[in-house]
Amino acid sequence: MRLGKGFQFELYLQGEPLIPGLPDDVALNCLLRLPVECHTACKAVCKRWHFLLGNKERFFTSRKELGFKDPWLFVLAFQKCTGEIEWQVLDLTNFSWHSIPTMPCKDNICPHGISCVSFPSDGALFVCGGMMASDVDSPLDLVFKYEIQKNNWTVMKKMNTARSFFASGVINGMIYVAGGNSADLFELDSAEVMDPAIGNWHPVASMGTNMASYDSAVFNGKLLVTEGWLWPFFVSPRGRVYDPITNTWENMALGLREGWTGSSVVVYGHLFVVSEHERMKLKVYYPDSDSWETTQGPPLPEQICKPFAVNAYDNIIYVIGRYLHVAMGYISKRNETGSSENKWRFSVEWQVIDGPKLSDLTPSTSQRERIKREGADGSNNKRGDSHSGSDIGMDSNRDRLQALPGERA
């Protein structure tokens, strides 16, 4: 008679203690806290440890049942010499790195132009679009979904329009994408939305202008898209704002788009930008005055070299640079009630976390440097989504962590 999986599991539970001297429930609680990077070594301890740690789905199912809520920072990175892409994950509780399986792509995908969004409450990461490594004039309509609990990828239904370097964000549980480049680098004005529970893509109102995305963010329930400054900086950058309630687009405020000079996150309900200029200082936007102000505190640490990706979780900003070194920006705020203006003032302190050992990886958001296709036709390719190289997910139930984080693995 063949034993069912549940009964096999019970047999394993009847063996030697998980940890001698400790009740099994206490020992299990300890083992489920082990960082993923330790699993390979630890599962060799005994059969029961191997049974628990040798199967990621079993491990994370057990964690979910016990209510563990540890955030992970997903970084899409690539080897600069080969262009080969891979996903690296930083455990924000243990500050340890591990990798996840490669995406199920038939063809090699260029590390640029991809967009990512996450659903931390479901432990799910969605990767959309991009372009083929062999032909950057050929954008992709592919969509992949990674689930932490299963530790695998699923091929989802394709977007209606193939696109690269486009805006994306999650609003009220729906994934929105907009603009970007089509074939031959023609810019798109189309936008579409997907309900992850159903998986189908549907068009929404067009942007009203053809535009690729330099950066984007979800702010006050709306999708903000900016094309960023273009050399030689004679013309003010365009920006559009989408309201999903009215299904309409409008122009972005002048001060917002002219001061948007870097990668954005939302923290404490405010839009922040890690500027690529201005000594890479952090600045914050104030809608009432349509202006930006530099936060108090030092600039980005010198160890964080461009190109970099930006995300946020629990009011901490994470900036991932070359070699995947991570700067953690602790944001503090104070309310200047005694001044003529009643508004929050912010300051930042930075701490650096080293990247994976012997890493020569670069976060995929180097499109933020405005990739120049000098080897092709000499034209400029616009940068992609503000969170195309990093995202935050969780291995258990929790509210969204984005801005997204992190608005947006």
Helices and strands as residue ranges (DSSP letters): H 5-13, H 24-31, G 36-38, H 39-42, H 47-53, H 56-65, E 71-79, E 85-91, E 96-99, E 115-119, E 124-128, E 131-132, E 135-139, E 143-147, E 152-155, E 167-171, E 174-178, G 183-185, E 191-194, E 201-204, E 215-219, E 222-226, E 239-243, E 248-251, H 254-259, E 262-267, E 270-275, G 278-280, E 282-286, E 291-294, E 309-313, E 316-320, G 322-324, E 326-335, E 344-353, E 361-363, G 364-369, E 390-394
